[in-house]
Amino acid sequence: MELSLTGDELTSKDAERLGLVTKVVPSEQLMATTRELAAKLAQGPTKALGLTKRALNKSVTSDLETVLEYESYVQEIAGSTTDHAEAVRAFFEKRKPVFRGQ
């Protein structure tokens, strides 16, 4: 609120310290860092990640009851994916899961 009302500027390190950004890197490392994150996300359970993103976006404009109901709905969808089954198998087999976005 203070930043919105005062218009004070923040350094990138201050933004990181306050939790407004998750990581600060030198500009020459930005593209490589971005690509690393993109690759990490692409190797994950992309359908579940998409559902998580939708639920988080919905939480901004909805009341708690609606958000909890929607979360239950997307959990049911995520729990029926082949990626979920793969994650469970990998856990019991003590190996890294191989997700396929399904």
N, C-alpha and C positions, 0 to 999 in steps of 0.2 A: 504494500500500500504506500509505504514511504516513497519508494522509487517512482511510483505512478504519480504521486502528488508533487514531488519535488523536481522531478526531471533530472536528478543527479545521475552522472555517468558512473558506470562500473568498469573496473578493469576485468579482463577475462578471468584472472585468478580470483577476484572477488565473486564473480558469477559462479565459478566452480565451488568456492567455499560456501556460498549460500544455497547451493543445490539447484541453481537455475540452469546449469549445464552439467553434464556428467564427466566431460573430459576436455582439457585444454591442451592443444599441441601447437608447436611452431608451424607457421604457414607452409613451410616447405615439406612438412610431414602430413599435412591435412589429407591429401589425396590417398596416400598409402594407408593412413589410419582409417579413412572412410572405406576403402576397399576391404581392409581386414574385417571391419565390422559387417559389411555387406556379405562377405564370404561366410562369416560365422553364422549370420542369420539364415543364409541360403542353405546351409547344411543342417539347420534345425527342422523341427516339425512345422513347416510353413503354414499348413492349414490351421493348426492350433495358434500359431503366432498371429495370423490374420483375425481369428476369432477373438483373441485377447485384445488386439488393437480396436476392434469394433466395440467390445465391451467397455474398454477404457473411454473411448469417444462418447459412448452413450451415457456414461456416468457423469459427464460434464453437464448434461442437459436434463437429467432425469432425477426423480426422487429415489430414495434408498430402496423402497419396495420394488419399484420397476427395475432398478439395476440388479437387485438380487434375483428377481425372476428371470431376467435376461441372462444373467450369469449361469443360472441353473440350466437354461436352454442351451447355451453354447458349450457348457461342460458335457452335456449329453451328446452333443455332436462330436466334440473332441474325443470323448471316450469311446466312440464307435469307429474311429479312424484306424487304418492299418498302421499309421505311425504310432498310435498309442499302443497297439498290440506289440509293435517292434520295441518300443521303449520298455515295456514290461518284460518281454523276453530278454532283452539286453541286460536289464537289471539283474534278473535271476541268473543269467549266464556270466555276469560280471565282465561285460564287455561294453564298448561304446556302441550306441545305437546307430543304425544307418537309416536315415529318414528319406522318404520318397515324396513327401507332400501329398499323401493320400490318406 
